[in-house]
Amino acid sequence: MARGAATPDGRYEPNETPPLGRALGAAAQLLLLLVPRMILLPLLVVRVADGGSALESRSSCPAC
């Protein structure tokens, strides 16, 4: 197949490169799915474990 030409179902062979727009779109979708999980899940766990005051006390260092 020609470079960047997909099969009718939109799949590419490992040695083919998709168009830049399609690659950036797929990367944006992946980031929108993964980044909130990396940020929100730890915050939720800390909040449920009632560790909010421990995190706040670290940020306000009296000796600094």
C-alpha positions in Angstrom: 0.0 0.0 0.0 1.0 3.6 -0.4 2.4 5.5 2.5 -0.5 6.7 4.7 -3.1 4.8 2.8 -5.4 2.9 5.1 -7.4 -0.1 4.4 -11.2 0.5 3.9 -11.7 -0.2 7.7 -9.2 2.4 8.7 -6.4 0.2 9.8 -2.7 0.7 9.1 0.1 -1.8 8.8 3.0 -1.4 11.3 5.3 0.1 8.7 2.8 2.6 7.5 2.2 6.1 9.0 -1.2 7.6 9.4 -1.8 11.3 8.4 -0.7 13.8 11.0 -4.2 14.9 11.8 -5.4 11.4 12.5 -2.3 10.6 14.7 -2.8 13.9 16.7 -6.5 13.1 17.1 -5.8 9.7 18.5 -3.2 11.1 20.9 -5.6 13.7 22.1 -8.3 11.1 22.8 -5.8 9.0 24.7 -4.7 12.0 26.8 -8.3 13.0 27.6 -8.9 9.5 28.9 -5.7 9.0 30.9 -4.8 12.4 32.4 -7.9 12.8 34.5 -7.4 9.4 36.0 -3.8 10.1 37.0 -4.9 13.3 38.8 -8.4 12.7 40.1 -8.0 9.1 41.4 -5.2 9.9 43.8 -7.0 13.0 45.0 -10.2 11.0 45.5 -8.2 8.3 47.5 -6.6 11.0 49.7 -10.0 12.7 50.3 -11.7 9.4 51.2 -8.8 8.5 53.5 -9.3 11.9 55.2 -5.7 12.9 54.4 -6.6 16.4 53.3 -5.2 18.0 56.4 -1.9 16.1 56.0 -1.4 17.5 52.5 -2.3 21.0 53.6 0.2 21.0 56.4 3.0 20.0 54.1 2.4 23.0 51.8 2.5 25.5 54.7 5.9 25.0 56.2 6.3 27.1 59.3 10.1 26.9 59.2 10.3 28.2 55.6 
